[in-house]
């Protein structure tokens, strides 16, 4: 087996494998298997309050300010954007694998033409 044939086989294996995994990723991103999980709001510490000497301090000294999670619309948009990028990667991988197959077919046909 020549070096060119082995490189072609390895390239075909890598391209078709990565394209298949990208296709699986696109399907997994678009699958709606249940309700979207609710993301809890992130808390950050509020301003520090000074305490006078002798003053009774409650157990919680710093206030927590809640921030709202990202809207569901933005999460859905990001999910679909990831799915589209996976699908385009899969399409490019399958096209490249098809090109490798066509090059191997052309090589085989040229060898047949050289025999005559």
C-alpha positions in Angstrom: 0.0 0.0 0.0 1.4 3.4 -1.0 1.7 6.4 1.3 -0.9 8.3 -0.8 -3.5 5.6 -0.3 -2.9 5.4 3.4 -3.2 9.2 3.8 -6.4 9.1 1.8 -7.9 6.4 4.0 -6.9 8.2 7.2 -8.3 11.5 5.8 -11.5 9.9 4.9 -11.8 8.3 8.3 -11.1 11.5 10.2 -13.4 13.6 8.0 -16.3 11.2 8.1 -15.9 10.7 11.9 -15.8 14.4 12.7 -18.8 15.0 10.4 -20.8 12.3 12.1 -20.0 13.6 15.5 -21.0 17.1 14.4 -24.3 15.8 13.1 -24.9 14.0 16.4 -24.2 17.3 18.2 -26.6 19.2 16.0 -29.3 16.6 16.7 -28.6 16.8 20.4 -28.9 20.6 20.4 -32.2 20.6 18.7 -33.7 17.7 20.7 -36.3 19.1 23.1 -36.6 16.4 25.7 -38.3 18.4 28.4 -38.7 21.8 29.9 -35.8 24.1 29.9 -34.1 24.1 33.3 -34.7 27.3 35.3 -31.4 29.0 36.0 -31.4 30.6 39.5 -30.6 34.2 39.8 -27.0 35.1 40.7 -26.5 36.9 43.9 -23.7 39.4 44.6 -22.9 41.1 47.8 -24.5 44.5 48.5 -22.8 47.5 50.1 -21.0 47.0 53.4 -22.8 48.6 56.4 -20.8 50.0 59.3 -21.7 48.9 62.8 -21.5 51.2 65.8 -19.8 49.9 69.0 -22.4 48.2 71.2 -25.0 47.8 68.5 -26.6 44.4 68.1 -25.8 43.0 64.7 -28.3 40.5 63.0 -26.9 37.2 61.8 -26.8 38.4 58.2 -24.7 41.5 58.0 -24.5 42.0 54.2 -27.4 42.4 51.9 -27.7 40.1 48.8 -28.8 41.7 45.6 -30.4 39.3 43.2 -29.7 39.7 39.5 -32.1 38.2 36.9 -31.1 35.3 34.8 -30.8 35.6 31.0 -34.2 35.6 29.2 -35.3 32.3 27.8 -35.4 33.8 24.3 -31.6 34.4 24.4 -30.9 30.9 25.6 -33.0 29.5 22.8 -31.3 31.6 20.2 -27.9 30.5 21.5 -29.0 26.8 21.4 -30.2 27.1 17.8 -27.0 29.0 16.8 -24.9 26.1 18.2 -27.1 23.6 16.4 -26.7 25.4 13.1 -22.9 25.6 13.5 -22.8 21.9 14.2 -24.9 21.2 11.1 -22.7 23.4 8.9 -19.6 21.7 10.3 -21.1 18.3 9.5 -22.1 19.4 6.0 -18.5 20.7 5.3 -17.1 17.4 6.7 -19.3 15.3 4.5 -18.5 17.4 1.4 -14.7 17.1 2.1 -15.1 13.3 2.6 -16.9 13.2 -0.7 -14.1 15.1 -2.4 -11.6 12.6 -1.1 -13.7 9.7 -2.5 -13.9 11.5 -5.8 -10.1 12.0 -5.9 -9.6 8.3 -5.2 -12.1 7.3 -8.0 -10.3 9.7 -10.4 -6.9 8.1 -9.4 -8.3 4.6 -10.0 -9.7 5.6 -13.4 -6.4 7.2 -14.5 -4.6 4.0 -13.6 -7.1 2.0 -15.7 -6.7 4.5 -18.6 -2.8 4.2 -18.4 -3.1 0.4 -18.9 -4.6 0.6 -22.4 
